[in-house]
Amino acid sequence: MKKANKYSLDHKRRRFLRDTATVGAGVAVAATLPGLAATAAEDEAPAETMSQKGYRLTPHIAAYYETMIS
């Protein structure tokens, strides 16, 4: 049997470190993509319709906010 050299490369460890660095770079790139996609989606968004549910800034609500600022 051969005795393992103390300086021999551990290929599994190197592969793990390389894969970890690759995944980290992929996560960094993926973190920037939602911002780009959101910007593109805003450009293509259709005009609001009256059937939309949820909060809408209407003229009387805007007037109320103006009174609250002063």
Secondary structure, 3 states (H helix, E strand, C coil): CCCCCCCCCCHHHHHHHHHHHHHHHHHHHHHHHHHHHHHHHHHHCCCCCCCCCCCCCCHHHHHHHHHHHC
